[in-house]
Amino acid sequence: MKTVTFSQLRNNAKTYFDAVEQGETVEIYRHGKPIAMLTPVLREPTLNRWKTARPIKLSGVSASKMIIEERRKNRF
């Protein structure tokens, strides 16, 4: 983990953002006290999981049909 002052981050932002992009964490200090941490974003291996999703079957009926039927029953 790298530690930098706020001024160093401001003056060399590209360097530190490149390091974060490579997986490193940067701790930012102001007046000798830690104020923030810059960390990489954890991404899902695939963002298209919805394309392979399948309906949930409960007792031979899809969950969405069960929900719709339950809502119809509870109407006044």
C-alpha positions in Angstrom: 0.0 0.0 0.0 1.3 3.4 -0.9 0.8 6.4 1.3 0.7 10.0 -0.1 -0.2 13.4 1.1 -3.2 15.2 -0.5 -0.8 17.6 -2.2 1.2 14.8 -3.7 -2.0 13.1 -5.0 -3.2 16.4 -6.5 0.1 17.1 -8.2 0.6 13.5 -9.5 -2.9 12.1 -9.8 -2.2 10.1 -12.9 0.6 8.2 -11.3 -1.5 7.2 -8.3 -4.6 6.3 -10.4 -2.4 4.2 -12.6 -1.2 2.3 -9.5 -4.7 1.8 -8.3 -5.7 0.5 -11.8 -2.9 -2.1 -11.4 -4.5 -3.3 -8.1 -2.6 -1.2 -5.5 -4.3 0.7 -2.7 -3.3 4.3 -1.9 -3.8 5.9 1.5 -4.2 9.6 1.4 -3.0 11.9 4.3 -3.8 15.5 5.1 -1.9 17.2 7.9 -0.4 13.9 9.0 -3.8 12.2 9.4 -5.3 9.6 7.1 -8.4 10.9 5.3 -9.1 8.5 2.5 -8.1 5.3 0.8 -8.1 4.9 -3.0 -8.8 1.2 -3.8 -9.4 -0.7 -7.0 -13.0 -1.6 -7.9 -13.7 -5.3 -7.7 -15.5 -6.4 -10.9 -17.5 -9.4 -11.7 -15.9 -11.8 -14.2 -18.8 -11.2 -16.5 -21.4 -8.5 -16.5 -23.7 -10.4 -18.9 -24.9 -12.9 -16.3 -28.5 -11.9 -16.9 -28.3 -13.4 -20.4 -27.9 -16.9 -18.9 -30.4 -16.5 -16.1 -33.2 -19.0 -16.0 -36.6 -18.7 -14.3 -36.9 -20.2 -10.8 -39.2 -23.2 -10.8 -41.1 -24.0 -7.6 -43.4 -27.0 -7.6 -43.6 -26.8 -11.4 -44.6 -23.2 -11.5 -42.3 -20.2 -12.1 -41.8 -17.8 -9.3 -43.1 -14.9 -11.2 -46.4 -16.6 -11.9 -46.7 -17.5 -8.2 -46.1 -13.9 -7.3 -48.7 -12.6 -9.8 -51.2 -15.1 -8.6 -50.6 -14.2 -4.9 -51.1 -10.5 -5.7 -54.4 -11.3 -7.5 -55.6 -13.2 -4.4 -54.8 -10.4 -2.0 -56.7 -7.6 -4.0 -59.6 -6.1 -2.2 
